[in-house]
Each structure stands twice: as structure tokens, then as C-alpha cells.
Amino acid sequence: MIVESIGLAPQNGLQRGFQALSDPTRLRILGLLESGTRCVCELQSGLPEVAPNLLSHHLRVLREAGLVHAVRRGRWIDYSLNAEALEQLRNAIPRPRAFSTACTCEDL
């Protein structure tokens, strides 16, 4: 079962991950991290309309969901994507199989 492959508690880990992804600002943060590790000041300049305290909140949600890594460097924190956790979420999404145009209701 796919749910068992996530590193956190199966249902809770998936739920927290998808909840974290449900916010447009957090998706934008992940987009900024796509090109590599970024300091929080770089993230702030990439999201000038987001107040610093709100950015910190979104980064905390992403960290607690396990979707980003955070490494302290002096007074700054560098963020990067947790590729493994994001891949586990991708794998939890059902993929369509080959579509059949025949209705099976008549076979019943």
C-alpha cells in the first residue's frame, strides 16, 4: 500500500504534507526552492508582499510537514527541498490507468 511508504506516521504524514501544499504561498516558497538552497532573506526578497512573520509561519509549516530542510547558519537559516518527502507525496496520488470506453454496468 502506498500510504505505508511515507516516512512519517502514514495517514498523519500524508495529511500534513498535503495540507502544507494546499496554501498558495507555501507552493510559491517551494517553487523558489526548486533551484536550490535559499537563505530566508532570499525567500523574503522573492515574496516581497509576504510579511516576514508570515513567511516564518509558512516555513515552519513546511518544516513540520517534513517538506523542507532547514540549516542554521549564524543568525540566518538556509532552506532546501526535501526531495524524498515530496516524492512520497507524489507517489500517494493515484495515477489513472488505461481508460476503457466500454461501460461495465451492462455486464452486471
Jmol script that loads the backbone (N, CA, C; Angstrom):
load data "model"
ATOM      1  N   MET A   1       0.833  -1.176   0.000  1.00  0.00           N
ATOM      2  CA  MET A   1       0.000   0.000   0.000  1.00  0.00           C
ATOM      3  C   MET A   1       0.874   1.233   0.000  1.00  0.00           C
ATOM      4  N   ILE A   2       0.554   2.219  -0.768  1.00  0.00           N
ATOM      5  CA  ILE A   2       1.367   3.420  -0.923  1.00  0.00           C
ATOM      6  C   ILE A   2       1.497   4.187   0.385  1.00  0.00           C
ATOM      7  N   VAL A   3       0.452   4.254   1.175  1.00  0.00           N
ATOM      8  CA  VAL A   3       0.452   5.027   2.408  1.00  0.00           C
ATOM      9  C   VAL A   3       1.585   4.597   3.325  1.00  0.00           C
ATOM     10  N   GLU A   4       1.939   3.331   3.317  1.00  0.00           N
ATOM     11  CA  GLU A   4       2.978   2.830   4.204  1.00  0.00           C
ATOM     12  C   GLU A   4       4.367   3.295   3.799  1.00  0.00           C
ATOM     13  N   SER A   5       4.528   3.854   2.596  1.00  0.00           N
ATOM     14  CA  SER A   5       5.861   4.227   2.146  1.00  0.00           C
ATOM     15  C   SER A   5       6.320   5.578   2.688  1.00  0.00           C
ATOM     16  N   ILE A   6       5.422   6.396   3.210  1.00  0.00           N
ATOM     17  CA  ILE A   6       5.840   7.707   3.715  1.00  0.00           C
ATOM     18  C   ILE A   6       6.574   7.536   5.033  1.00  0.00           C
ATOM     19  N   GLY A   7       7.592   8.330   5.254  1.00  0.00           N
ATOM     20  CA  GLY A   7       8.441   8.193   6.416  1.00  0.00           C
ATOM     21  C   GLY A   7       7.757   8.527   7.728  1.00  0.00           C
ATOM     22  N   LEU A   8       6.752   9.384   7.724  1.00  0.00           N
ATOM     23  CA  LEU A   8       6.053   9.754   8.942  1.00  0.00           C
ATOM     24  C   LEU A   8       4.939   8.750   9.198  1.00  0.00           C
ATOM     25  N   ALA A   9       4.166   8.973  10.258  1.00  0.00           N
ATOM     26  CA  ALA A   9       3.012   8.123  10.510  1.00  0.00           C
ATOM     27  C   ALA A   9       2.129   8.179   9.267  1.00  0.00           C
ATOM     28  N   PRO A  10       1.742   7.040   8.697  1.00  0.00           N
ATOM     29  CA  PRO A  10       1.109   7.016   7.383  1.00  0.00           C
ATOM     30  C   PRO A  10       0.043   8.072   7.132  1.00  0.00           C
ATOM     31  N   GLN A  11      -1.065   8.025   7.817  1.00  0.00           N
ATOM     32  CA  GLN A  11      -2.138   8.954   7.495  1.00  0.00           C
ATOM     33  C   GLN A  11      -1.783  10.370   7.920  1.00  0.00           C
ATOM     34  N   ASN A  12      -1.239  10.526   9.099  1.00  0.00           N
ATOM     35  CA  ASN A  12      -0.899  11.851   9.603  1.00  0.00           C
ATOM     36  C   ASN A  12       0.173  12.509   8.737  1.00  0.00           C
ATOM     37  N   GLY A  13       1.177  11.760   8.303  1.00  0.00           N
ATOM     38  CA  GLY A  13       2.241  12.317   7.470  1.00  0.00           C
ATOM     39  C   GLY A  13       1.727  12.783   6.134  1.00  0.00           C
ATOM     40  N   LEU A  14       0.912  11.982   5.496  1.00  0.00           N
ATOM     41  CA  LEU A  14       0.327  12.380   4.217  1.00  0.00           C
ATOM     42  C   LEU A  14      -0.573  13.588   4.391  1.00  0.00           C
ATOM     43  N   GLN A  15      -1.397  13.556   5.416  1.00  0.00           N
ATOM     44  CA  GLN A  15      -2.334  14.643   5.644  1.00  0.00           C
ATOM     45  C   GLN A  15      -1.594  15.950   5.871  1.00  0.00           C
ATOM     46  N   ARG A  16      -0.577  15.936   6.714  1.00  0.00           N
ATOM     47  CA  ARG A  16       0.194  17.158   6.989  1.00  0.00           C
ATOM     48  C   ARG A  16       0.896  17.652   5.741  1.00  0.00           C
ATOM     49  N   GLY A  17       1.424  16.742   4.955  1.00  0.00           N
ATOM     50  CA  GLY A  17       2.101  17.142   3.725  1.00  0.00           C
ATOM     51  C   GLY A  17       1.156  17.804   2.747  1.00  0.00           C
ATOM     52  N   PHE A  18       0.003  17.186   2.527  1.00  0.00           N
ATOM     53  CA  PHE A  18      -0.954  17.764   1.579  1.00  0.00           C
ATOM     54  C   PHE A  18      -1.564  19.056   2.120  1.00  0.00           C
ATOM     55  N   GLN A  19      -1.781  19.134   3.423  1.00  0.00           N
ATOM     56  CA  GLN A  19      -2.286  20.384   3.993  1.00  0.00           C
ATOM     57  C   GLN A  19      -1.269  21.512   3.798  1.00  0.00           C
ATOM     58  N   ALA A  20       0.004  21.195   3.978  1.00  0.00           N
ATOM     59  CA  ALA A  20       1.038  22.213   3.773  1.00  0.00           C
ATOM     60  C   ALA A  20       1.061  22.680   2.319  1.00  0.00           C
ATOM     61  N   LEU A  21       0.822  21.763   1.393  1.00  0.00           N
ATOM     62  CA  LEU A  21       0.826  22.112  -0.029  1.00  0.00           C
ATOM     63  C   LEU A  21      -0.425  22.867  -0.460  1.00  0.00           C
ATOM     64  N   SER A  22      -1.446  22.904   0.383  1.00  0.00           N
ATOM     65  CA  SER A  22      -2.715  23.500  -0.023  1.00  0.00           C
ATOM     66  C   SER A  22      -2.700  25.027  -0.016  1.00  0.00           C
ATOM     67  N   ASP A  23      -1.674  25.632   0.509  1.00  0.00           N
ATOM     68  CA  ASP A  23      -1.605  27.091   0.572  1.00  0.00           C
ATOM     69  C   ASP A  23      -0.777  27.640  -0.592  1.00  0.00           C
ATOM     70  N   PRO A  24      -1.289  28.616  -1.341  1.00  0.00           N
ATOM     71  CA  PRO A  24      -0.567  29.165  -2.500  1.00  0.00           C
ATOM     72  C   PRO A  24       0.787  29.776  -2.141  1.00  0.00           C
ATOM     73  N   THR A  25       0.893  30.402  -0.977  1.00  0.00           N
ATOM     74  CA  THR A  25       2.179  30.997  -0.580  1.00  0.00           C
ATOM     75  C   THR A  25       3.215  29.918  -0.346  1.00  0.00           C
ATOM     76  N   ARG A  26       2.805  28.817   0.280  1.00  0.00           N
ATOM     77  CA  ARG A  26       3.756  27.724   0.518  1.00  0.00           C
ATOM     78  C   ARG A  26       4.171  27.069  -0.791  1.00  0.00           C
ATOM     79  N   LEU A  27       3.254  26.977  -1.737  1.00  0.00           N
ATOM     80  CA  LEU A  27       3.628  26.446  -3.058  1.00  0.00           C
ATOM     81  C   LEU A  27       4.640  27.367  -3.729  1.00  0.00           C
ATOM     82  N   ARG A  28       4.465  28.665  -3.570  1.00  0.00           N
ATOM     83  CA  ARG A  28       5.421  29.618  -4.147  1.00  0.00           C
ATOM     84  C   ARG A  28       6.791  29.486  -3.484  1.00  0.00           C
ATOM     85  N   ILE A  29       6.804  29.249  -2.173  1.00  0.00           N
ATOM     86  CA  ILE A  29       8.072  29.035  -1.467  1.00  0.00           C
ATOM     87  C   ILE A  29       8.774  27.810  -2.027  1.00  0.00           C
ATOM     88  N   LEU A  30       8.038  26.721  -2.217  1.00  0.00           N
ATOM     89  CA  LEU A  30       8.639  25.513  -2.791  1.00  0.00           C
ATOM     90  C   LEU A  30       9.170  25.795  -4.185  1.00  0.00           C
ATOM     91  N   GLY A  31       8.451  26.614  -4.954  1.00  0.00           N
ATOM     92  CA  GLY A  31       8.917  26.991  -6.281  1.00  0.00           C
ATOM     93  C   GLY A  31      10.229  27.752  -6.225  1.00  0.00           C
ATOM     94  N   LEU A  32      10.391  28.625  -5.244  1.00  0.00           N
ATOM     95  CA  LEU A  32      11.651  29.360  -5.086  1.00  0.00           C
ATOM     96  C   LEU A  32      12.793  28.428  -4.698  1.00  0.00           C
ATOM     97  N   LEU A  33      12.468  27.365  -3.972  1.00  0.00           N
ATOM     98  CA  LEU A  33      13.497  26.413  -3.537  1.00  0.00           C
ATOM     99  C   LEU A  33      13.841  25.382  -4.613  1.00  0.00           C
ATOM    100  N   GLU A  34      13.071  25.381  -5.677  1.00  0.00           N
ATOM    101  CA  GLU A  34      13.295  24.412  -6.754  1.00  0.00           C
ATOM    102  C   GLU A  34      14.701  24.517  -7.345  1.00  0.00           C
ATOM    103  N   SER A  35      15.238  25.719  -7.381  1.00  0.00           N
ATOM    104  CA  SER A  35      16.555  25.912  -7.991  1.00  0.00           C
ATOM    105  C   SER A  35      17.694  25.709  -6.999  1.00  0.00           C
ATOM    106  N   GLY A  36      17.377  25.354  -5.768  1.00  0.00           N
ATOM    107  CA  GLY A  36      18.434  25.064  -4.800  1.00  0.00           C
ATOM    108  C   GLY A  36      18.196  25.730  -3.460  1.00  0.00           C
ATOM    109  N   THR A  37      19.170  25.588  -2.582  1.00  0.00           N
ATOM    110  CA  THR A  37      19.094  26.122  -1.226  1.00  0.00           C
ATOM    111  C   THR A  37      19.010  27.639  -1.254  1.00  0.00           C
ATOM    112  N   ARG A  38      18.144  28.171  -0.404  1.00  0.00           N
ATOM    113  CA  ARG A  38      17.964  29.620  -0.313  1.00  0.00           C
ATOM    114  C   ARG A  38      17.961  30.042   1.156  1.00  0.00           C
ATOM    115  N   CYS A  39      18.587  31.179   1.392  1.00  0.00           N
ATOM    116  CA  CYS A  39      18.552  31.808   2.702  1.00  0.00           C
ATOM    117  C   CYS A  39      17.173  32.430   2.877  1.00  0.00           C
ATOM    118  N   VAL A  40      16.739  32.568   4.116  1.00  0.00           N
ATOM    119  CA  VAL A  40      15.435  33.150   4.374  1.00  0.00           C
ATOM    120  C   VAL A  40      15.351  34.569   3.801  1.00  0.00           C
ATOM    121  N   CYS A  41      16.467  35.308   3.774  1.00  0.00           N
ATOM    122  CA  CYS A  41      16.436  36.664   3.215  1.00  0.00           C
ATOM    123  C   CYS A  41      16.187  36.625   1.702  1.00  0.00           C
ATOM    124  N   GLU A  42      16.682  35.594   1.017  1.00  0.00           N
ATOM    125  CA  GLU A  42      16.410  35.443  -0.416  1.00  0.00           C
ATOM    126  C   GLU A  42      14.946  35.084  -0.654  1.00  0.00           C
ATOM    127  N   LEU A  43      14.401  34.248   0.211  1.00  0.00           N
ATOM    128  CA  LEU A  43      12.985  33.903   0.098  1.00  0.00           C
ATOM    129  C   LEU A  43      12.120  35.146   0.319  1.00  0.00           C
ATOM    130  N   GLN A  44      12.520  35.971   1.293  1.00  0.00           N
ATOM    131  CA  GLN A  44      11.765  37.188   1.572  1.00  0.00           C
ATOM    132  C   GLN A  44      11.802  38.134   0.374  1.00  0.00           C
ATOM    133  N   SER A  45      12.943  38.250  -0.281  1.00  0.00           N
ATOM    134  CA  SER A  45      13.012  39.138  -1.452  1.00  0.00           C
ATOM    135  C   SER A  45      12.225  38.574  -2.626  1.00  0.00           C
ATOM    136  N   GLY A  46      12.055  37.261  -2.683  1.00  0.00           N
ATOM    137  CA  GLY A  46      11.258  36.636  -3.729  1.00  0.00           C
ATOM    138  C   GLY A  46       9.757  36.721  -3.464  1.00  0.00           C
ATOM    139  N   LEU A  47       9.401  37.056  -2.233  1.00  0.00           N
ATOM    140  CA  LEU A  47       7.994  37.184  -1.829  1.00  0.00           C
ATOM    141  C   LEU A  47       7.807  38.510  -1.082  1.00  0.00           C
ATOM    142  N   PRO A  48       8.034  39.649  -1.755  1.00  0.00           N
ATOM    143  CA  PRO A  48       8.012  40.933  -1.048  1.00  0.00           C
ATOM    144  C   PRO A  48       6.655  41.292  -0.432  1.00  0.00           C
ATOM    145  N   GLU A  49       5.574  40.717  -0.940  1.00  0.00           N
ATOM    146  CA  GLU A  49       4.244  41.034  -0.405  1.00  0.00           C
ATOM    147  C   GLU A  49       3.918  40.241   0.859  1.00  0.00           C
ATOM    148  N   VAL A  50       4.769  39.290   1.216  1.00  0.00           N
ATOM    149  CA  VAL A  50       4.539  38.461   2.405  1.00  0.00           C
ATOM    150  C   VAL A  50       5.332  39.054   3.569  1.00  0.00           C
ATOM    151  N   ALA A  51       4.639  39.391   4.638  1.00  0.00           N
ATOM    152  CA  ALA A  51       5.297  39.942   5.826  1.00  0.00           C
ATOM    153  C   ALA A  51       6.284  38.919   6.391  1.00  0.00           C
ATOM    154  N   PRO A  52       7.407  39.393   6.947  1.00  0.00           N
ATOM    155  CA  PRO A  52       8.413  38.466   7.486  1.00  0.00           C
ATOM    156  C   PRO A  52       7.857  37.473   8.501  1.00  0.00           C
ATOM    157  N   ASN A  53       6.966  37.923   9.382  1.00  0.00           N
ATOM    158  CA  ASN A  53       6.425  36.991  10.378  1.00  0.00           C
ATOM    159  C   ASN A  53       5.534  35.935   9.721  1.00  0.00           C
ATOM    160  N   LEU A  54       4.844  36.309   8.654  1.00  0.00           N
ATOM    161  CA  LEU A  54       4.009  35.340   7.940  1.00  0.00           C
ATOM    162  C   LEU A  54       4.873  34.354   7.157  1.00  0.00           C
ATOM    163  N   LEU A  55       5.971  34.836   6.581  1.00  0.00           N
ATOM    164  CA  LEU A  55       6.904  33.944   5.896  1.00  0.00           C
ATOM    165  C   LEU A  55       7.458  32.914   6.877  1.00  0.00           C
ATOM    166  N   SER A  56       7.822  33.367   8.068  1.00  0.00           N
ATOM    167  CA  SER A  56       8.321  32.442   9.096  1.00  0.00           C
ATOM    168  C   SER A  56       7.276  31.383   9.434  1.00  0.00           C
ATOM    169  N   HIS A  57       6.021  31.796   9.515  1.00  0.00           N
ATOM    170  CA  HIS A  57       4.942  30.844   9.789  1.00  0.00           C
ATOM    171  C   HIS A  57       4.862  29.790   8.682  1.00  0.00           C
ATOM    172  N   HIS A  58       4.870  30.227   7.423  1.00  0.00           N
ATOM    173  CA  HIS A  58       4.777  29.284   6.304  1.00  0.00           C
ATOM    174  C   HIS A  58       5.975  28.339   6.275  1.00  0.00           C
ATOM    175  N   LEU A  59       7.155  28.849   6.552  1.00  0.00           N
ATOM    176  CA  LEU A  59       8.352  27.998   6.579  1.00  0.00           C
ATOM    177  C   LEU A  59       8.272  26.981   7.713  1.00  0.00           C
ATOM    178  N   ARG A  60       7.719  27.381   8.839  1.00  0.00           N
ATOM    179  CA  ARG A  60       7.552  26.442   9.956  1.00  0.00           C
ATOM    180  C   ARG A  60       6.587  25.320   9.582  1.00  0.00           C
ATOM    181  N   VAL A  61       5.488  25.673   8.915  1.00  0.00           N
ATOM    182  CA  VAL A  61       4.524  24.656   8.485  1.00  0.00           C
ATOM    183  C   VAL A  61       5.204  23.676   7.523  1.00  0.00           C
ATOM    184  N   LEU A  62       5.988  24.185   6.585  1.00  0.00           N
ATOM    185  CA  LEU A  62       6.685  23.315   5.631  1.00  0.00           C
ATOM    186  C   LEU A  62       7.710  22.430   6.337  1.00  0.00           C
ATOM    187  N   ARG A  63       8.418  22.985   7.326  1.00  0.00           N
ATOM    188  CA  ARG A  63       9.391  22.191   8.101  1.00  0.00           C
ATOM    189  C   ARG A  63       8.690  21.097   8.884  1.00  0.00           C
ATOM    190  N   GLU A  64       7.622  21.456   9.576  1.00  0.00           N
ATOM    191  CA  GLU A  64       6.908  20.471  10.402  1.00  0.00           C
ATOM    192  C   GLU A  64       6.266  19.381   9.556  1.00  0.00           C
ATOM    193  N   ALA A  65       5.922  19.698   8.322  1.00  0.00           N
ATOM    194  CA  ALA A  65       5.376  18.686   7.412  1.00  0.00           C
ATOM    195  C   ALA A  65       6.488  17.850   6.796  1.00  0.00           C
ATOM    196  N   GLY A  66       7.729  18.244   7.034  1.00  0.00           N
ATOM    197  CA  GLY A  66       8.864  17.484   6.511  1.00  0.00           C
ATOM    198  C   GLY A  66       9.170  17.758   5.050  1.00  0.00           C
ATOM    199  N   LEU A  67       8.627  18.838   4.488  1.00  0.00           N
ATOM    200  CA  LEU A  67       8.805  19.101   3.063  1.00  0.00           C
ATOM    201  C   LEU A  67      10.054  19.918   2.751  1.00  0.00           C
ATOM    202  N   VAL A  68      10.616  20.567   3.765  1.00  0.00           N
ATOM    203  CA  VAL A  68      11.856  21.320   3.566  1.00  0.00           C
ATOM    204  C   VAL A  68      12.836  20.993   4.683  1.00  0.00           C
ATOM    205  N   HIS A  69      14.118  21.158   4.362  1.00  0.00           N
ATOM    206  CA  HIS A  69      15.190  21.050   5.350  1.00  0.00           C
ATOM    207  C   HIS A  69      15.575  22.467   5.740  1.00  0.00           C
ATOM    208  N   ALA A  70      15.928  22.661   6.993  1.00  0.00           N
ATOM    209  CA  ALA A  70      16.378  23.961   7.479  1.00  0.00           C
ATOM    210  C   ALA A  70      17.716  23.784   8.187  1.00  0.00           C
ATOM    211  N   VAL A  71      18.697  24.606   7.788  1.00  0.00           N
ATOM    212  CA  VAL A  71      20.025  24.538   8.396  1.00  0.00           C
ATOM    213  C   VAL A  71      20.399  25.943   8.869  1.00  0.00           C
ATOM    214  N   ARG A  72      20.684  26.059  10.165  1.00  0.00           N
ATOM    215  CA  ARG A  72      21.041  27.363  10.728  1.00  0.00           C
ATOM    216  C   ARG A  72      22.481  27.703  10.342  1.00  0.00           C
ATOM    217  N   ARG A  73      22.662  28.953   9.906  1.00  0.00           N
ATOM    218  CA  ARG A  73      23.981  29.477   9.543  1.00  0.00           C
ATOM    219  C   ARG A  73      24.101  30.839  10.210  1.00  0.00           C
ATOM    220  N   GLY A  74      24.690  30.849  11.408  1.00  0.00           N
ATOM    221  CA  GLY A  74      24.741  32.089  12.176  1.00  0.00           C
ATOM    222  C   GLY A  74      23.331  32.494  12.577  1.00  0.00           C
ATOM    223  N   ARG A  75      22.944  33.724  12.225  1.00  0.00           N
ATOM    224  CA  ARG A  75      21.581  34.163  12.549  1.00  0.00           C
ATOM    225  C   ARG A  75      20.601  33.875  11.419  1.00  0.00           C
ATOM    226  N   TRP A  76      21.071  33.311  10.326  1.00  0.00           N
ATOM    227  CA  TRP A  76      20.225  33.006   9.173  1.00  0.00           C
ATOM    228  C   TRP A  76      19.920  31.525   9.120  1.00  0.00           C
ATOM    229  N   ILE A  77      18.875  31.193   8.409  1.00  0.00           N
ATOM    230  CA  ILE A  77      18.522  29.788   8.197  1.00  0.00           C
ATOM    231  C   ILE A  77      18.422  29.554   6.696  1.00  0.00           C
ATOM    232  N   ASP A  78      19.088  28.513   6.235  1.00  0.00           N
ATOM    233  CA  ASP A  78      19.031  28.126   4.826  1.00  0.00           C
ATOM    234  C   ASP A  78      18.004  27.020   4.669  1.00  0.00           C
ATOM    235  N   TYR A  79      17.183  27.139   3.640  1.00  0.00           N
ATOM    236  CA  TYR A  79      16.122  26.169   3.376  1.00  0.00           C
ATOM    237  C   TYR A  79      16.371  25.466   2.057  1.00  0.00           C
ATOM    238  N   SER A  80      16.017  24.187   2.012  1.00  0.00           N
ATOM    239  CA  SER A  80      16.087  23.406   0.774  1.00  0.00           C
ATOM    240  C   SER A  80      14.940  22.405   0.766  1.00  0.00           C
ATOM    241  N   LEU A  81      14.608  21.937  -0.416  1.00  0.00           N
ATOM    242  CA  LEU A  81      13.518  20.969  -0.561  1.00  0.00           C
ATOM    243  C   LEU A  81      13.933  19.616  -0.006  1.00  0.00           C
ATOM    244  N   ASN A  82      12.989  18.916   0.583  1.00  0.00           N
ATOM    245  CA  ASN A  82      13.184  17.528   0.980  1.00  0.00           C
ATOM    246  C   ASN A  82      12.609  16.692  -0.157  1.00  0.00           C
ATOM    247  N   ALA A  83      13.461  16.372  -1.113  1.00  0.00           N
ATOM    248  CA  ALA A  83      13.026  15.678  -2.330  1.00  0.00           C
ATOM    249  C   ALA A  83      12.349  14.349  -2.018  1.00  0.00           C
ATOM    250  N   GLU A  84      12.846  13.636  -1.031  1.00  0.00           N
ATOM    251  CA  GLU A  84      12.267  12.325  -0.689  1.00  0.00           C
ATOM    252  C   GLU A  84      10.822  12.472  -0.198  1.00  0.00           C
ATOM    253  N   ALA A  85      10.574  13.431   0.670  1.00  0.00           N
ATOM    254  CA  ALA A  85       9.211  13.633   1.191  1.00  0.00           C
ATOM    255  C   ALA A  85       8.269  14.067   0.075  1.00  0.00           C
ATOM    256  N   LEU A  86       8.730  14.945  -0.803  1.00  0.00           N
ATOM    257  CA  LEU A  86       7.885  15.390  -1.917  1.00  0.00           C
ATOM    258  C   LEU A  86       7.583  14.235  -2.865  1.00  0.00           C
ATOM    259  N   GLU A  87       8.555  13.374  -3.073  1.00  0.00           N
ATOM    260  CA  GLU A  87       8.335  12.211  -3.938  1.00  0.00           C
ATOM    261  C   GLU A  87       7.335  11.248  -3.303  1.00  0.00           C
ATOM    262  N   GLN A  88       7.391  11.093  -1.991  1.00  0.00           N
ATOM    263  CA  GLN A  88       6.439  10.223  -1.302  1.00  0.00           C
ATOM    264  C   GLN A  88       5.016  10.757  -1.455  1.00  0.00           C
ATOM    265  N   LEU A  89       4.855  12.072  -1.403  1.00  0.00           N
ATOM    266  CA  LEU A  89       3.526  12.655  -1.623  1.00  0.00           C
ATOM    267  C   LEU A  89       3.075  12.427  -3.060  1.00  0.00           C
ATOM    268  N   ARG A  90       3.990  12.609  -4.016  1.00  0.00           N
ATOM    269  CA  ARG A  90       3.644  12.353  -5.427  1.00  0.00           C
ATOM    270  C   ARG A  90       3.195  10.911  -5.621  1.00  0.00           C
ATOM    271  N   ASN A  91       3.877   9.989  -4.976  1.00  0.00           N
ATOM    272  CA  ASN A  91       3.540   8.570  -5.123  1.00  0.00           C
ATOM    273  C   ASN A  91       2.214   8.214  -4.473  1.00  0.00           C
ATOM    274  N   ALA A  92       1.762   9.018  -3.531  1.00  0.00           N
ATOM    275  CA  ALA A  92       0.494   8.744  -2.858  1.00  0.00           C
ATOM    276  C   ALA A  92      -0.709   9.159  -3.702  1.00  0.00           C
ATOM    277  N   ILE A  93      -0.473   9.934  -4.744  1.00  0.00           N
ATOM    278  CA  ILE A  93      -1.570  10.375  -5.610  1.00  0.00           C
ATOM    279  C   ILE A  93      -1.862   9.274  -6.622  1.00  0.00           C
ATOM    280  N   PRO A  94      -3.092   8.808  -6.668  1.00  0.00           N
ATOM    281  CA  PRO A  94      -3.424   7.746  -7.632  1.00  0.00           C
ATOM    282  C   PRO A  94      -3.195   8.219  -9.069  1.00  0.00           C
ATOM    283  N   ARG A  95      -2.694   7.324  -9.876  1.00  0.00           N
ATOM    284  CA  ARG A  95      -2.480   7.621 -11.287  1.00  0.00           C
ATOM    285  C   ARG A  95      -3.541   6.891 -12.103  1.00  0.00           C
ATOM    286  N   PRO A  96      -4.080   7.552 -13.105  1.00  0.00           N
ATOM    287  CA  PRO A  96      -5.110   6.882 -13.911  1.00  0.00           C
ATOM    288  C   PRO A  96      -4.518   5.709 -14.684  1.00  0.00           C
ATOM    289  N   ARG A  97      -5.288   4.693 -14.795  1.00  0.00           N
ATOM    290  CA  ARG A  97      -4.899   3.541 -15.611  1.00  0.00           C
ATOM    291  C   ARG A  97      -5.481   3.734 -16.995  1.00  0.00           C
ATOM    292  N   ALA A  98      -5.220   2.815 -17.878  1.00  0.00           N
ATOM    293  CA  ALA A  98      -5.768   2.926 -19.230  1.00  0.00           C
ATOM    294  C   ALA A  98      -7.282   3.034 -19.147  1.00  0.00           C
ATOM    295  N   PHE A  99      -7.817   3.980 -19.875  1.00  0.00           N
ATOM    296  CA  PHE A  99      -9.263   4.197 -19.846  1.00  0.00           C
ATOM    297  C   PHE A  99      -9.955   3.258 -20.831  1.00  0.00           C
ATOM    298  N   SER A 100     -11.077   2.746 -20.387  1.00  0.00           N
ATOM    299  CA  SER A 100     -11.897   1.916 -21.265  1.00  0.00           C
ATOM    300  C   SER A 100     -13.138   2.715 -21.585  1.00  0.00           C
ATOM    301  N   THR A 101     -13.559   2.677 -22.833  1.00  0.00           N
ATOM    302  CA  THR A 101     -14.767   3.404 -23.239  1.00  0.00           C
ATOM    303  C   THR A 101     -16.015   2.557 -23.055  1.00  0.00           C
ATOM    304  N   ALA A 102     -15.829   1.296 -22.762  1.00  0.00           N
ATOM    305  CA  ALA A 102     -16.986   0.414 -22.601  1.00  0.00           C
ATOM    306  C   ALA A 102     -17.520   0.530 -21.180  1.00  0.00           C
ATOM    307  N   CYS A 103     -18.794   0.667 -21.072  1.00  0.00           N
ATOM    308  CA  CYS A 103     -19.456   0.725 -19.762  1.00  0.00           C
ATOM    309  C   CYS A 103     -19.583  -0.720 -19.246  1.00  0.00           C
ATOM    310  N   THR A 104     -19.264  -0.908 -17.992  1.00  0.00           N
ATOM    311  CA  THR A 104     -19.363  -2.261 -17.414  1.00  0.00           C
ATOM    312  C   THR A 104     -20.688  -2.476 -16.692  1.00  0.00           C
ATOM    313  N   CYS A 105     -21.528  -1.444 -16.645  1.00  0.00           N
ATOM    314  CA  CYS A 105     -22.823  -1.560 -15.938  1.00  0.00           C
ATOM    315  C   CYS A 105     -23.695  -2.648 -16.574  1.00  0.00           C
ATOM    316  N   GLU A 106     -23.640  -2.800 -17.869  1.00  0.00           N
ATOM    317  CA  GLU A 106     -24.496  -3.756 -18.558  1.00  0.00           C
ATOM    318  C   GLU A 106     -24.096  -5.195 -18.268  1.00  0.00           C
ATOM    319  N   ASP A 107     -22.843  -5.387 -17.829  1.00  0.00           N
ATOM    320  CA  ASP A 107     -22.355  -6.731 -17.540  1.00  0.00           C
ATOM    321  C   ASP A 107     -22.895  -7.266 -16.220  1.00  0.00           C
ATOM    322  N   LEU A 108     -23.503  -6.419 -15.425  1.00  0.00           N
ATOM    323  CA  LEU A 108     -23.964  -6.836 -14.101  1.00  0.00           C
ATOM    324  C   LEU A 108     -25.250  -7.598 -14.142  1.00  0.00           C
TER     325      LEU A 108
END
end "model"
wireframe off; spacefill off
backbone 0.3
color backbone group
